[in-house]
Amino acid sequence: MSKSENLNILYDMYRKQFNEEIVLGEGNVDTRLLLIGEAPGREEVSQSKPFVGAAGKNLNEFLDLLGVERESIYITNAIKYRLSKINPKTGRVANRPAVKEDIEQNRDFLLKEIEIINPYIIVTLGNVPLKAVTGDKNINIGPVHGSFMHIRVLDHNYKLFPLYHPASIIYNRSLKDTYISDIKKLGDFINKL
């Protein structure tokens, strides 16, 4: 079976388990570079596509810095449905952060997705995918961002490169220089492949 067929089977299982509007991964299933975000937001759910909101704009800048076309990589999320809550002040639906249970409930699907795609490098964007991929609930992006780690997912070894989430520079402009420096480091590595 092809990677696409295996992903379709996996995604069908995911749909059956989670009764939510889900946003599946997309891109080149034969990529060497897999990007994993946290969870889709309102824009992603409405367009059924990962990273299309404000964070998507930052992700596109990130890809431009890398010299990588979005279509040449695979982009997914650790959690494939919007994590939401009702804002008590406005009564509107708002995004909520992932909790440990969200990560654990979705982790097996993510690991199988990684195994099917079988990239050379996994880039996690933020704490949630970092925790999901490594299985370490205590790991945090701060000490490990911008550095390569070697991890084992199911029966395969991968290079992991944790980055801050693109949305983090929307909320914390002081991270932008660090983010750009980390991306350049990743770009230098990719260019040597």
The 8 nearest C-alpha neighbors of each residue, nearest first, counted from 0:
[[1, 4, 5, 2, 3, 6, 8, 115],
 [0, 2, 4, 3, 5, 6, 115, 28],
 [1, 3, 5, 4, 115, 6, 28, 116],
 [4, 2, 6, 1, 5, 7, 28, 0],
 [5, 3, 7, 1, 6, 2, 0, 8],
 [4, 6, 2, 8, 7, 3, 9, 1],
 [5, 7, 9, 3, 8, 4, 10, 2],
 [8, 6, 10, 4, 9, 5, 11, 3],
 [7, 9, 11, 5, 6, 10, 4, 12],
 [10, 8, 6, 12, 7, 11, 5, 13],
 [9, 11, 13, 7, 12, 8, 6, 14],
 [12, 10, 14, 8, 13, 9, 7, 15],
 [13, 11, 9, 15, 10, 14, 16, 8],
 [12, 14, 10, 16, 11, 15, 17, 9],
 [15, 13, 11, 17, 12, 16, 10, 18],
 [16, 14, 12, 13, 17, 11, 18, 10],
 [15, 17, 13, 14, 12, 18, 11, 19],
 [18, 16, 14, 19, 15, 13, 21, 80],
 [17, 19, 16, 14, 15, 20, 21, 13],
 [20, 18, 17, 21, 80, 14, 81, 79],
 [21, 19, 80, 44, 22, 18, 81, 79],
 [20, 22, 80, 79, 19, 23, 44, 47],
 [23, 21, 47, 79, 48, 44, 80, 49],
 [24, 22, 79, 21, 25, 75, 48, 49],
 [23, 25, 75, 74, 49, 22, 76, 73],
 [26, 24, 74, 73, 23, 75, 27, 48],
 [25, 27, 73, 70, 72, 28, 74, 71],
 [26, 28, 72, 73, 71, 29, 30, 70],
 [27, 29, 30, 116, 26, 73, 2, 3],
 [30, 28, 27, 116, 31, 118, 117, 2],
 [31, 29, 72, 32, 27, 28, 118, 73],
 [30, 32, 118, 119, 120, 33, 29, 72],
 [33, 31, 120, 30, 118, 72, 121, 119],
 [32, 34, 121, 73, 74, 122, 118, 72],
 [35, 33, 122, 74, 123, 121, 73, 75],
 [34, 36, 123, 76, 75, 124, 74, 128],
 [35, 37, 76, 124, 128, 77, 38, 75],
 [36, 38, 76, 77, 127, 128, 78, 35],
 [39, 37, 78, 76, 79, 81, 80, 36],
 [40, 38, 81, 43, 80, 49, 44, 79],
 [39, 41, 43, 81, 42, 44, 94, 38],
 [40, 42, 44, 43, 45, 39, 81, 94],
 [43, 41, 45, 52, 44, 40, 46, 51],
 [42, 44, 48, 46, 39, 40, 49, 47],
 [43, 45, 47, 41, 46, 42, 22, 40],
 [44, 46, 42, 43, 47, 41, 48, 40],
 [45, 47, 43, 48, 44, 42, 51, 49],
 [48, 46, 44, 22, 43, 45, 49, 21],
 [47, 49, 43, 46, 22, 51, 50, 44],
 [50, 48, 43, 51, 39, 75, 22, 24],
 [51, 49, 55, 52, 54, 43, 48, 58],
 [50, 52, 55, 43, 49, 42, 48, 53],
 [53, 51, 55, 42, 54, 50, 43, 56],
 [54, 52, 56, 55, 57, 51, 166, 50],
 [55, 53, 166, 57, 165, 56, 52, 58],
 [56, 54, 50, 51, 58, 52, 53, 57],
 [55, 57, 59, 53, 58, 54, 60, 52],
 [58, 56, 60, 54, 55, 59, 165, 61],
 [57, 59, 55, 61, 60, 56, 165, 54],
 [58, 60, 62, 56, 61, 57, 55, 63],
 [61, 59, 63, 57, 58, 62, 64, 56],
 [60, 62, 58, 64, 59, 63, 57, 65],
 [63, 61, 65, 59, 67, 64, 60, 66],
 [62, 64, 66, 60, 65, 61, 59, 67],
 [65, 63, 61, 62, 66, 60, 182, 183],
 [66, 64, 62, 186, 67, 63, 61, 182],
 [65, 67, 63, 64, 62, 68, 186, 61],
 [66, 68, 62, 65, 63, 69, 71, 64],
 [69, 67, 71, 70, 62, 66, 72, 63],
 [68, 70, 71, 72, 67, 62, 26, 59],
 [71, 69, 26, 68, 72, 27, 73, 25],
 [70, 72, 68, 27, 69, 30, 26, 67],
 [73, 71, 27, 30, 26, 32, 70, 69],
 [72, 74, 26, 33, 27, 25, 28, 34],
 [75, 73, 34, 24, 25, 35, 33, 26],
 [74, 76, 24, 35, 36, 34, 49, 25],
 [77, 75, 36, 35, 37, 78, 38, 79],
 [76, 78, 37, 128, 109, 36, 38, 35],
 [79, 77, 38, 76, 80, 105, 37, 102],
 [78, 80, 22, 21, 38, 76, 23, 77],
 [81, 79, 21, 78, 20, 39, 22, 19],
 [82, 80, 39, 40, 83, 38, 79, 44],
 [83, 81, 95, 94, 80, 97, 96, 38],
 [84, 82, 94, 95, 93, 81, 92, 85],
 [83, 85, 93, 92, 95, 94, 86, 82],
 [84, 86, 92, 91, 90, 87, 93, 83],
 [85, 87, 90, 91, 88, 89, 92, 93],
 [88, 86, 90, 89, 85, 91, 84, 92],
 [89, 87, 86, 90, 91, 85, 92, 93],
 [88, 90, 91, 86, 87, 85, 92, 93],
 [89, 91, 86, 87, 85, 88, 92, 93],
 [92, 90, 89, 86, 85, 93, 87, 88],
 [91, 93, 85, 84, 86, 83, 90, 94],
 [94, 92, 83, 84, 85, 86, 91, 95],
 [95, 93, 83, 82, 84, 40, 96, 92],
 [94, 96, 83, 82, 84, 93, 97, 81],
 [97, 95, 98, 94, 82, 83, 127, 37],
 [98, 96, 101, 95, 82, 99, 102, 127],
 [97, 99, 101, 100, 96, 102, 127, 103],
 [98, 100, 102, 101, 103, 97, 136, 104],
 [99, 101, 103, 102, 98, 104, 97, 105],
 [102, 100, 104, 98, 99, 103, 97, 105],
 [101, 103, 99, 100, 105, 104, 106, 131],
 [102, 104, 100, 106, 105, 101, 99, 131],
 [105, 103, 101, 102, 106, 100, 107, 108],
 [104, 106, 102, 103, 108, 107, 78, 101],
 [105, 107, 109, 103, 108, 131, 102, 104],
 [108, 106, 110, 109, 105, 111, 104, 103],
 [109, 107, 111, 106, 110, 105, 112, 13],
 [108, 110, 112, 106, 107, 111, 77, 113],
 [109, 111, 113, 107, 112, 108, 106, 114],
 [112, 110, 114, 108, 113, 109, 115, 107],
 [111, 113, 109, 115, 110, 114, 108, 116],
 [114, 112, 110, 116, 111, 115, 117, 109],
 [113, 115, 111, 117, 112, 116, 110, 153],
 [116, 114, 112, 113, 117, 2, 111, 5],
 [115, 117, 113, 28, 114, 118, 112, 29],
 [116, 118, 114, 115, 113, 119, 31, 29],
 [119, 117, 31, 120, 32, 116, 30, 33],
 [118, 120, 31, 157, 32, 158, 117, 121],
 [121, 119, 158, 32, 118, 159, 31, 157],
 [122, 120, 159, 33, 32, 34, 160, 158],
 [123, 121, 160, 34, 161, 159, 33, 35],
 [124, 122, 161, 35, 128, 129, 162, 34],
 [123, 125, 164, 36, 162, 163, 35, 161],
 [126, 124, 164, 163, 127, 162, 123, 140],
 [125, 127, 129, 140, 128, 139, 130, 124],
 [126, 128, 130, 129, 37, 125, 131, 97],
 [129, 127, 131, 77, 130, 123, 37, 126],
 [130, 128, 126, 127, 132, 131, 123, 133],
 [129, 131, 127, 135, 133, 128, 136, 134],
 [132, 130, 128, 134, 129, 106, 133, 102],
 [133, 131, 129, 130, 134, 128, 110, 106],
 [132, 134, 135, 130, 131, 129, 150, 152],
 [133, 135, 131, 130, 132, 136, 129, 106],
 [136, 134, 133, 130, 137, 138, 131, 132],
 [135, 137, 130, 138, 134, 99, 131, 133],
 [138, 136, 135, 139, 130, 134, 126, 133],
 [137, 139, 135, 136, 130, 140, 129, 126],
 [140, 138, 141, 126, 137, 142, 143, 129],
 [139, 141, 144, 143, 126, 142, 125, 163],
 [142, 140, 139, 143, 144, 163, 126, 138],
 [141, 143, 140, 144, 139, 138, 145, 146],
 [144, 142, 140, 141, 146, 145, 161, 139],
 [145, 143, 161, 162, 140, 146, 141, 142],
 [144, 146, 181, 162, 161, 160, 143, 147],
 [147, 145, 144, 160, 143, 148, 161, 181],
 [148, 146, 160, 159, 158, 149, 145, 161],
 [147, 149, 159, 158, 150, 160, 146, 161],
 [148, 150, 158, 157, 159, 147, 156, 151],
 [151, 149, 157, 156, 148, 158, 152, 159],
 [150, 152, 156, 155, 157, 153, 154, 149],
 [153, 151, 155, 154, 156, 110, 150, 114],
 [152, 154, 155, 151, 110, 114, 111, 156],
 [155, 153, 152, 151, 156, 114, 157, 110],
 [156, 154, 152, 151, 153, 157, 114, 117],
 [157, 155, 151, 150, 152, 149, 154, 158],
 [158, 156, 150, 149, 119, 120, 159, 151],
 [157, 159, 120, 149, 148, 121, 147, 150],
 [160, 158, 121, 148, 147, 120, 122, 149],
 [159, 161, 122, 147, 146, 121, 145, 148],
 [162, 160, 123, 144, 122, 145, 124, 159],
 [163, 161, 144, 124, 145, 123, 125, 164],
 [162, 164, 125, 124, 165, 167, 140, 144],
 [163, 165, 124, 125, 167, 166, 162, 36],
 [166, 164, 54, 167, 57, 58, 168, 163],
 [167, 165, 54, 169, 164, 168, 170, 53],
 [168, 166, 170, 164, 169, 165, 171, 163],
 [167, 169, 171, 172, 170, 166, 175, 174],
 [168, 170, 166, 167, 171, 172, 165, 54],
 [171, 169, 167, 168, 172, 166, 173, 174],
 [172, 170, 168, 173, 169, 167, 174, 175],
 [171, 173, 168, 174, 175, 169, 170, 167],
 [172, 174, 171, 175, 176, 168, 177, 170],
 [175, 173, 177, 172, 168, 176, 171, 178],
 [174, 176, 178, 177, 173, 172, 168, 179],
 [177, 175, 179, 178, 174, 180, 173, 172],
 [178, 176, 180, 174, 175, 179, 181, 173],
 [177, 179, 175, 181, 176, 180, 174, 182],
 [178, 180, 182, 176, 181, 177, 175, 183],
 [179, 181, 177, 183, 178, 182, 176, 184],
 [182, 180, 145, 184, 178, 179, 183, 177],
 [181, 183, 185, 179, 184, 180, 186, 178],
 [184, 182, 186, 180, 185, 181, 187, 179],
 [183, 185, 181, 187, 182, 186, 180, 188],
 [184, 186, 182, 188, 183, 187, 189, 181],
 [187, 185, 183, 65, 189, 188, 184, 182],
 [188, 186, 184, 190, 185, 189, 183, 191],
 [187, 189, 185, 186, 191, 190, 184, 192],
 [190, 188, 186, 192, 191, 187, 185, 65],
 [189, 191, 187, 188, 192, 186, 185, 65],
 [190, 192, 188, 189, 187, 186, 185, 184],
 [191, 189, 190, 188, 187, 31, 119, 186]]
